[in-house]
Amino acid sequence: VRFVSSTWVFGKLMCHVSRFVQYCSVHVSVLTLAAIALDRHQVIMHPLKPRMTMVKGGICIIIIWVMASCFSLPHAIYQTLTKFYIG
């Protein structure tokens, strides 16, 4: 929408929310890939140890989302909406 009309029409709140969602999705993706890599490393290096349980997997998912939210909050908080009036 911003590229079609050359302006932000959704207001200040959506400016902060959209920035938070953008960065949170990036952080969740990166942290999930890191968790998968760590799990694969453990399985390959220690093949006889028991695999991760469903409870531990759920805890990992919760930790990933909490960390991603904490990493994304500064981007959302300090995002500014500036108005330019072009004659």
N, C-alpha and C positions, 0 to 999 in steps of 0.2 A: 504494500500500500504506500509506503514511504517513497518508493521509487517511481510509482505511477503519478502521484499527486505532488511530489516534492515537499511534503510536509507530514508531520506526525499528527494524526487526527484522534488518537485514542486517549490523550490526556496524560497527566503526570503519573498517576498510579500505574497505569499499564506500561509506562516507560520503565519504571522500576521492576515491575513483575516480569516483563519480557526479557530484560537484561538478566534477571535472576534465573529464569528458565533456560536461557541460552547457555549461560556458564555452568549451571547445574547439570545440564545434559552432557556437556563436555567432560566435566569432572567425574560423573557417574560412569561414563564410557571408559575413561582412562583407568579409573580405580577398579572397575570390573575386569578389564583386560589384565591388569596387574595381579588381581586375585586369581584369575584363571592360570596365569603363568606360574604363580607360586604353587598352586595346587598341582599343576603338571610337573613342576620340579620335584615336589615331594613324592609324587607317585613314581616318577622315574628313578629318583635317587634311593628311595626306600620302598621297594615294591612289596615287601612282606608286611609292612605296617598296615593297620586298618585304614580304610578310606574315611573321608570326612562324613560325619553324620548329618542328618537333616537339620538338627538343632544348630549345629555349628555353622552349617550353610546359611540358615536364617539369620544367625547372629552376624555373620559376615556381610550379608546384604544390608542389614540395619546399619552396621558400622559404615559401610560404603555410602549409604544415603545421608547419614549424619555428617560424615566428613565432607561430602560434596556440598551439602547445604551450608556448612560452616565456611568452606572455601569460596562459595558463591555470594554470600551475604555482603562482603565489602563492595563487590561490583554493583550490587543492587542499591546499596545504601548511598554510595557516592556518585551514582549516575545523576546527571543533571539534564534538565530539559531547558534549552535556551531558545528564545523566540527572536527571530530576525524579521524585521519589517523592511521589505524591499519595495521601494516606491513604485 
